[in-house]
Amino acid sequence: MKESIQSEPLWTRSFISLTISTFLLFLNLHMLLSSFSAYVKNELAATDLQVSLVTSVFAASAIVTRFLAAALLKRMSSNSLLFIGLIIAAAMTALNSLAGSVGGLLLMRAGYGVGFGIASTILPTLVSQIIPLRRMGEGIGYFGLSTSLAMSVGPMLGLNMMGRFGFGALSLAGAAAVVIMFPLLLLTRALPPASRGRDLGKANQEEATAGRKESAGRNTRGFNRKLLFPAFLNIVLAITYSGLLSFIALYGEFVHLSQVGLFFLFNAITIVIIRPISGRIFDSKGHAAVLLPAAASVIASMVILSFTTSLGMLILSALLYGLGFGAIQPTIQAWMIRSSSPEQYGAANSMFYNSTDFGVAIGSVILGAIASATDYAVMYRYSAGFMGMFIVIYLLVMAATRAGQAKAKPNANER
């Protein structure tokens, strides 16, 4: 069995090209995301509320667009839809520096959210279709490295470029990252001809058909309720990540650590290491074998961070968080894809990325309120509490699921 799984090719030309393209798309996002607050504050004299709107308008636009893109995938060529999204994203990125007011920039960010929302739905959907179903966890683990590396490299590149050459040059560089995707995808022929959201390779079609026979009750055309629980778990995880994105710099000032930004560097190291390993564990042993120890790692990370007084403690917290976060996210995404029929891959990927954005959005509000009422150290202990809730709810739902399956089995045997 193991030999047959490994004989199914994963590192195909299409998989490599789509993974690199996803890296470039998210590099574009994080290069500019890290610099917008300083640009809007200093160049456009924006208020704190207006600064926050620049991010929230983009997130809201991307979330809404992903739902629409998942629906459009069933009606039009995914290739055409992808290139439309990339054209919009590149154009809106290049025009950012021409916005002479906060209002104009908000319109640009809303437009960028449309382009990014389309592209960030289509690319993982295409990857989902070419990964062998029995290697889905491993494939998604490697594919997810593209976004992890972009999240680590993008902010450093963006801040350095804006400091040296200005926001205009940064906008053009971000647009260029998207434009590079066009020859990459076309020259490598990474995209299947006349691809629609429901098209699959022959091997995956056969496996998907077998999977549907095993779960005949699944609705392949309507909403797949099996996605709700893993999406909820992803929201809880994203809440903890929002506390890092929004407040770790302020926490560094609070505990007098000037090098607090190193958290993301060491976090990225363990993410790169654990993603492919966790994918193989998921493929062979299921999601419980990954999620429970990974959630415990995130809890340990948040507790250590809340008591951090030295660089060594900060690095240890970062390494543990990377292990947990880097294992949980691709496992949840692969779980959602495996729970879906081929027709629902677009919707599954859309819900995965939307649950991440939603968790980050509400997490910054919830944890910000906690920090205002207490302090940042206590806030990170609450983050650990959210992951404790993650474990408890997961165990309760899995126990209820097993009990329901055991109850249904005798009834099926009677018939």
N, C-alpha and C positions, 0 to 999 in steps of 0.2 A: 504493500500500500504506500509506504514511504517513498519507494523508488518511483512509483507512478506519479505521485504528487510533484516530486522534484523534477521529473522529466517534462512537466508542463512549463513552457518557457515564460519567464517573467520579464527579463531584461530585453525586451524587444525594442526595435527602433521607435515605435510609437510610444511605448512607455517612457523611454528616456527623454524623447522630445517633449512630451506632455508634462513631464516632471520639471524639466528645465524651464518650460514656458510658465508653469505655475510659480516657480521661484521668481521669474522676472516680473510677473504680475504683482506678487506680494512685496517684492523689492520696491516697485513703484509706490505701493501703498505706504510702506513703512519709512521710506526715504522722506516723504513729504509730511507724514503724520507727526513725526517727531519735531518738525520745524514750524508747523503751522501756528502753534500758540505764541512763539516768540515773534513771528512775522506779523500776525494779526494785532498783537499787543503793541509792538513798537512802531510798525509802519502805518497801520490803519487806526491807531488810537482806540482800540476796542475795549469795551468793559469786560469784566470777568464772565458775565453771562453770555456776551457775544462770542467770547473765545470758546466757551463750552458748546455753543450752538454750532460752531464749525465742525465739530466732531459728531454731535448728535444728529445733525441734518444729514450728514453722509451716511451714518449708521441706519437711520430710519429709511432713507432712500434705498439702500442696499437690501435691507430686509424685505421691503415691499416688492422690489424688483425680483428677488429670488423666487418668491411665490409665483409671480407672473412667468418667469423664465421656465420654471418646472412645468407649468401648464403649456407653454408654447412649444416645449420640446416634443410634445406629442403631435404637434400639428405642422411643424416646419423643420427644415434641415438644421441639425445642430451645428454644422459647419458655418452656415450663413448666420445663425444667431450668435455664434462665438465671435465671428469677425465684426459683426455690428457692435457687439459689446466692447471689443478691443478698440475699434475706431472711436467710439464715444469716450472711453477712458483716456486714450491718448490725447484726443482733442481737448477735453476738459482739463487735463493735467497741464498741457502747454499753455492754455489760456489763463491759468490761475494768476500769474503775475500781472496780467492786464486788468484784473478787477480793481477798480479804483475806489471801491467802498466795501464795507462789510456786507451789505446787501448783495452786491454783485458777486462777491466771493461765495456767499451762501448758495446762490444759484449755481455757480460752478461746482460746488461740492455736492449739491443735489444731483446734478447731471453726472458727475463722476460716480456717485453711488449707483446710478442706473447702469453705467457701463461696467463697473466693477462687479455689481450684483449679477449681471448676465454672465460675464466671463468666469467668475468664481463658482458659478453653478455648472456651466458646461464642461469646464476642464476636468473636475473630479468625476463628473458623470461619464465622460469618455474614458477616463482611466479605469473606472469601475467596470466598464464593459469589456476591457481588454485583459484585465487581470484574471487568471484562472480562478474559478470560484473557490476551489479548495485551498488556494494560496492567498485568499483575500486579505487576511490579517497581515501577512508578511508584506504583500504588495502595498497596502495602504500605509503600513509602517514606513517603508522606504519612500513612498510618494510624499508622506507628511513631512519628511526632512526638508522638502522645498520651502514650505511655509516657515518651519522652525529656523532655518538658516537665514531666510529673508528678515524675520523678526529680530535676529541678532545683528546682522550686517547692515540692514537698512537704516536704523536710527543713527549709527555711527557715520555712515556715508553721508546721510542727509545733513546732519549738523555740521560736519566738517566742510561739506561743499557750500552750504549757505554762509558759513563764516568766512570762507575764502573768496567765493565768487558771487554771492548774493542769491536771493530767492529766485530771480529770473533764470539764472543758469541752472539752479536746482530743478525748476519746473521743466526745463527743456531736457535735462538728463533723465528725469522721471518718465517723460513722454517717450524718450528714446528707448528706454527699457521695454516699453510696451511695443513699440514699432519693431524692435528686433524679433519679436515673436512671430511676425508675419513670414519673413523668409525662413525662419527656423521650422515652422509648422508646414510650410508649402514645399520647401526643398527636401525635407526629410520624408515627405508624404506621410506624416504622422496621423493625419485625419482620414478616416475611412470615407470612400466616395459615397455621396448621397446619404450621409449618415443621419438617421433620425434617432430620437431618444429611445425608441424601442428596438433598434438594431443591435445585434450581438454577434460575436463570433460563434462558429458552429459548436465548439466545445462547451462554451458557456450556455448556449441555448439548450443543449442536452441536459446539462447539470441543473439549469434553472427549471426545466420541465420536470425533472425528477423531484426537485425541491417542492414544486407546486403540488405534485401528487402526494407528497408526504404531509403537506399542510393544506388540504383541499378547502379549508374554511377561509383562506386568505382572500380578501377582496383585491383583485389586481387592477381594478379601474378606479375605485373610490379611495377614500383616505385610509391609510394603513395605520390602525391604532397601535400596532406593535412598536411603532417608532416613538410613541409618546414617552415611555419610561426611560429608554436610553437618552432621549433628548433632555428630559428632566435632569438626569444625572449630569449631563454635560453642562446644563445651566448652573448647577451647584458648583461644579469645578470652576467654571468661568467666573463665578463670584469671587473665588479666592484669587484668581489671576487679576481681576480688576483692582484688588487691593494693592497688588504689586505695581501695576501700570500707573495707577493714579497717585499713590502715596509713598512709594519707597524712597523717592528723593527727599520728601519732607521728613520721613522717618530717619533718614541719614543725618539730617540736621538735628533732629530731636535727640539722637544718641551720639552725636558728634563723630560720625563716620563720613569722611569726605569721599571715600572710594566706594560708596554704596552702589554705584552703577555697575561694579564688577559682578553683582548678583546675576545679571542677565548673561554675562559671558560664561560663568561657570554653570549656570542653569542650562545654557545651550549645549555645553559639552556633554552632559549626561543625557539630554534629550536625544542627541545624535547617536549616542551609544545604545540607549534602551529601545528606541522605536523598532528597529528590525527584530530585536530579540523578543519583545513583547508580542509582535505580530506572529512569530512562529509559535509562541506559547498559546496564543488565542486560537490559532488554526488547529493545534493538536489537543488542547485541553479545555477550551472554552473561555468565556469572558470572566467567570468567577476567579480563575487562577491568576488573572492579571489584575482585575479591579480591586480586590480586597487588599493585597499587599501594597499596591500602588497608592491607594487611598490612605493607608497607614503611613506611607512615606511622606505624603503631603501634610498630614497632621503633624508628624515629627518636625517637618520643615518649618511650619508656621509657629509651632511652640518655641523652637530654637530661635527663630527670627525675633519673636516677641521678647526674648531675654538677651538679644545680641548686644554685646558691649565691645566686641573686637572684630577685626577683619576675618580671623579664623572661623569664628562662629557664623559670620555672614556667608562665607564660602561654603561651610558645611550645610547651612540651610539651603543655599542655592543648589548644591549638588543633589540633595534629597528631593527638592521640589522638581528638579528636572527629571529625576527618576520616576516620580509619581505622575506628574503632568504628561511627560513624554510617553508613558505607557497607557494612561487612561484615554487620552484623546483619540489616537488611532484605533484603539480597541472599540470604543463607542461607535466610531464611524464605520468600522468594518462590521460591527454587530448590526447597525441600522441597515447597511447594504444587504447583508445576508438575510435579514428579516423581510426584504422587499423582493418583489418580482422585477424582472428587467424593465417593465413599463414604469416602475416606481423609482428607479435609480435616481432620476433627476430630482424628484420630490424628497427622497431620503437625504441626498447631499445638501439640498436647499435647507431642509430642517436642521441638519447638523450645523451648518455654518450660521444659520439664524439663531439657533440656541446658544452658540458661542457669543455672538454679538449681543443677544438679549441678556445673557448672564453678566457680561461685562458692563452693560448699561445699568442694570438694576443694582449690580454689586457696588459700583462706584457711589451710588446714592445711599444704599444701606450702610456700607462700611464707612462712608463719609460722615453719616449721621452718628454712627457709633464713636468714631474718632473725635467728633466735636463734643460729644457728651462725656467722653473719657479721655483717652489718649491713643496714640498709634500702636503702642505695645499691646494694649487691651484689644484693640481692633483686630490685630493679627491672631490673638487667642480666640476671638469670635470666628475668624476664618477657619481655624482648626476645628471649632465646634461645628461649622457647616459641613466639613468633611466627615466628622463623626456622624452627623445626620445622614450623610451619603451612605456610609456603611450600614447603619441601622435600617434605613429604608430599603436598601438593596437586599439585605438578608430577609427582611419581612416579605418583600414582593416575591423573591425567589422561592421562599418557603410556601407561600400561598399558591404560586404557580405549580410547584411540585405536588402539592396536596390536590389541586384541581385536576392535574393529569392523572394522579393515582385513582381519583374518584371516577374519572371518565373511562379509565381502562377496563374495569370490570363490566361497566355498562356496555362497552363496545363488544366485549367477549360474549355477553349474553345474547346480543343480536346475531 
